[in-house]
Amino acid sequence: MVKVVYEVVQHDGGWAYRLEGVYSEAFPTHAEALEAARIVAAEQQVGGDSAEISWQDDKGKWHKEYAEGGDRPETEVVDGPWKSRSAETSPRA
């Protein structure tokens, strides 16, 4: 199973969450960035309809494949090196 990890970090004069080196928009406070990361991680758990999808890899090549709507990754939100919280826990302020 694929695991998606969102990290809450300082970014662009504020706070953001990061996934594989890509940053979200900047939030003014740590709490807002953490809440946004938890929301995004929870949304990853919601299944959808199965469908044919196309995607482009890092070399620019396009691929087509069938995606099962219920095939969702495991998610985690990491808030600094000392803390982590699974998306399955309820968001807290």
Backbone as CSV, one residue per row, in Angstrom:
resi,resn,N_x,N_y,N_z,CA_x,CA_y,CA_z,C_x,C_y,C_z
1,MET,0.840,-1.174,0.000,0.000,0.000,0.000,0.890,1.244,0.000
2,VAL,0.470,2.233,-0.734,1.174,3.507,-0.819,0.899,4.312,0.444
3,LYS,1.922,4.983,0.966,1.746,5.861,2.118,2.084,7.283,1.687
4,VAL,1.187,8.227,1.989,1.369,9.635,1.661,1.614,10.374,2.974
5,VAL,2.745,11.096,3.062,3.101,11.802,4.291,3.165,13.298,4.018
6,TYR,2.325,14.038,4.724,2.328,15.499,4.649,3.125,16.020,5.846
7,GLU,4.087,16.906,5.599,4.894,17.483,6.663,4.527,18.952,6.837
8,VAL,4.315,19.387,8.062,4.045,20.795,8.349,5.394,21.468,8.613
9,VAL,5.684,22.509,7.825,6.989,23.172,7.885,6.841,24.685,7.752
10,GLN,7.870,25.418,8.174,7.899,26.849,7.931,8.193,27.064,6.450
11,HIS,7.486,28.039,5.841,7.661,28.264,4.408,7.147,29.639,4.031
12,ASP,7.924,30.358,3.262,7.513,31.625,2.646,6.958,32.622,3.666
13,GLY,7.647,32.742,4.789,7.241,33.691,5.815,6.093,33.244,6.686
14,GLY,5.671,32.020,6.544,4.573,31.481,7.344,4.754,29.990,7.523
15,TRP,3.682,29.260,7.394,3.679,27.801,7.548,2.964,27.162,6.357
16,ALA,3.370,25.955,6.022,2.756,25.213,4.921,2.849,23.729,5.228
17,TYR,2.165,22.936,4.428,2.406,21.496,4.466,3.104,21.129,3.169
18,ARG,3.915,20.081,3.224,4.739,19.690,2.087,4.522,18.209,1.816
19,LEU,4.455,17.885,0.544,4.346,16.488,0.103,5.381,16.277,-0.985
20,GLU,6.336,15.409,-0.711,7.386,15.070,-1.684,8.034,16.308,-2.287
21,GLY,8.363,17.300,-1.435,9.056,18.497,-1.891,8.180,19.580,-2.483
22,VAL,6.872,19.346,-2.566,5.947,20.337,-3.108,5.183,20.959,-1.940
23,TYR,5.182,22.298,-1.898,4.566,23.022,-0.793,3.141,23.461,-1.119
24,SER,2.329,23.508,-0.079,0.993,24.090,-0.200,1.146,25.607,-0.192
25,GLU,0.019,26.286,-0.249,0.050,27.731,-0.037,0.579,27.986,1.372
26,ALA,1.088,29.189,1.606,1.563,29.555,2.941,0.375,29.986,3.799
27,PHE,0.382,29.575,5.054,-0.629,29.953,6.030,0.035,30.841,7.077
28,PRO,-0.700,31.809,7.629,-0.090,32.723,8.593,0.358,32.047,9.892
29,THR,-0.359,30.983,10.295,-0.014,30.344,11.564,0.247,28.851,11.378
30,HIS,0.975,28.315,12.327,1.250,26.884,12.355,-0.060,26.099,12.472
31,ALA,-0.957,26.567,13.347,-2.228,25.863,13.564,-3.045,25.755,12.279
32,GLU,-3.073,26.821,11.475,-3.831,26.789,10.218,-3.214,25.804,9.228
33,ALA,-1.899,25.767,9.147,-1.223,24.824,8.238,-1.452,23.388,8.686
34,LEU,-1.397,23.156,9.988,-1.626,21.814,10.516,-3.056,21.358,10.236
35,GLU,-4.011,22.236,10.462,-5.412,21.888,10.189,-5.623,21.605,8.697
36,ALA,-5.035,22.423,7.827,-5.161,22.206,6.376,-4.550,20.863,5.982
37,ALA,-3.398,20.522,6.553,-2.756,19.243,6.247,-3.631,18.079,6.693
38,ARG,-4.244,18.203,7.860,-5.128,17.135,8.352,-6.347,16.966,7.450
39,ILE,-6.888,18.083,6.972,-8.047,18.026,6.076,-7.674,17.338,4.763
40,VAL,-6.552,17.731,4.181,-6.106,17.142,2.913,-5.820,15.650,3.091
41,ALA,-5.176,15.289,4.194,-4.879,13.876,4.449,-6.168,13.071,4.594
42,ALA,-7.151,13.626,5.286,-8.432,12.926,5.452,-9.149,12.771,4.114
43,GLU,-9.059,13.799,3.262,-9.704,13.725,1.943,-9.084,12.634,1.075
44,GLN,-7.815,12.315,1.303,-7.173,11.230,0.558,-7.814,9.882,0.864
45,GLN,-8.473,9.778,2.004,-9.086,8.517,2.426,-10.437,8.266,1.776
46,VAL,-11.020,9.290,1.162,-12.351,9.172,0.569,-12.243,8.505,-0.802
47,GLY,-12.928,7.405,-0.948,-12.926,6.705,-2.223,-13.796,7.419,-3.254
48,GLY,-13.618,7.044,-4.460,-14.401,7.631,-5.547,-14.810,6.547,-6.521
49,ASP,-15.132,6.953,-7.723,-15.494,5.992,-8.762,-14.237,5.457,-9.429
50,SER,-14.266,4.211,-9.813,-13.171,3.643,-10.593,-13.181,4.295,-11.972
51,ALA,-11.995,4.509,-12.545,-11.930,5.207,-13.828,-10.593,4.977,-14.511
52,GLU,-10.597,5.201,-15.806,-9.338,5.253,-16.557,-8.700,6.607,-16.272
53,ILE,-7.435,6.615,-15.935,-6.748,7.883,-15.683,-5.507,7.974,-16.559
54,SER,-5.063,9.192,-16.781,-3.787,9.397,-17.465,-2.955,10.319,-16.591
55,TRP,-1.646,10.088,-16.596,-0.749,10.899,-15.794,0.607,10.987,-16.481
56,GLN,1.317,12.046,-16.155,2.611,12.303,-16.775,3.713,12.053,-15.755
57,ASP,4.722,11.286,-16.148,5.819,11.025,-15.221,6.844,12.158,-15.260
58,ASP,7.882,12.034,-14.434,8.885,13.102,-14.329,9.723,13.282,-15.593
59,LYS,9.630,12.352,-16.520,10.355,12.471,-17.800,9.459,13.016,-18.912
60,GLY,8.206,13.341,-18.568,7.275,13.903,-19.542,6.476,12.878,-20.324
61,LYS,6.631,11.585,-20.011,5.897,10.536,-20.721,4.518,10.354,-20.087
62,TRP,3.491,10.255,-20.945,2.127,10.055,-20.482,1.816,8.571,-20.357
63,HIS,1.061,8.221,-19.325,0.659,6.846,-19.050,-0.846,6.805,-18.867
64,LYS,-1.467,5.685,-19.227,-2.883,5.452,-18.970,-2.992,4.199,-18.133
65,GLU,-3.905,4.235,-17.161,-4.137,3.055,-16.334,-5.537,3.115,-15.738
66,TYR,-5.967,1.993,-15.225,-7.273,1.888,-14.578,-7.056,2.073,-13.083
67,ALA,-7.779,2.980,-12.471,-7.659,3.246,-11.035,-8.926,2.793,-10.322
68,GLU,-8.751,1.922,-9.354,-9.879,1.472,-8.527,-10.280,2.614,-7.603
69,GLY,-11.539,2.964,-7.577,-12.020,4.069,-6.756,-11.820,3.868,-5.264
70,GLY,-11.790,2.636,-4.812,-11.603,2.356,-3.394,-10.157,2.157,-2.996
71,ASP,-9.246,2.236,-3.942,-7.817,2.018,-3.675,-7.205,3.331,-3.190
72,ARG,-7.229,3.570,-1.890,-6.761,4.826,-1.319,-5.457,4.610,-0.563
73,PRO,-4.570,5.591,-0.573,-3.308,5.435,0.148,-3.509,5.619,1.655
74,GLU,-2.566,5.099,2.409,-2.496,5.400,3.834,-1.936,6.818,3.944
75,THR,-2.423,7.619,4.875,-1.942,8.993,5.003,-1.460,9.268,6.416
76,GLU,-0.559,10.239,6.514,-0.040,10.657,7.807,0.321,12.135,7.724
77,VAL,0.124,12.854,8.822,0.553,14.239,8.935,1.661,14.266,9.973
78,VAL,2.820,14.795,9.594,3.953,14.886,10.501,4.138,16.349,10.869
79,ASP,4.076,16.626,12.147,4.206,17.982,12.666,5.528,18.088,13.410
80,GLY,6.591,18.277,12.667,7.917,18.338,13.275,8.473,16.943,13.484
81,PRO,9.775,16.845,13.751,10.418,15.528,13.854,10.001,14.739,15.100
82,TRP,9.418,15.387,16.085,9.074,14.720,17.337,7.622,14.290,17.423
83,LYS,6.771,14.748,16.492,5.343,14.435,16.562,4.854,13.876,15.238
84,SER,3.873,13.024,15.281,3.167,12.631,14.064,1.755,12.244,14.447
85,ARG,0.832,12.456,13.533,-0.566,12.135,13.793,-1.154,11.568,12.515
86,SER,-1.775,10.429,12.640,-2.435,9.805,11.505,-3.663,10.618,11.103
87,ALA,-4.005,10.586,9.852,-5.205,11.289,9.357,-6.465,10.676,9.930
88,GLU,-6.364,9.481,10.481,-7.547,8.823,11.012,-7.956,9.392,12.364
89,THR,-7.055,10.133,13.031,-7.440,10.736,14.298,-8.210,12.010,14.034
90,SER,-9.046,12.399,14.982,-9.834,13.609,14.768,-8.952,14.833,14.840
91,PRO,-9.198,15.805,13.953,-8.428,17.042,13.976,-8.693,17.791,15.277
92,ARG,-7.628,18.310,15.826,-7.738,19.138,17.034,-7.035,20.450,16.783
93,ALA,-7.526,21.513,17.373,-6.904,22.830,17.208,-5.716,22.971,18.119
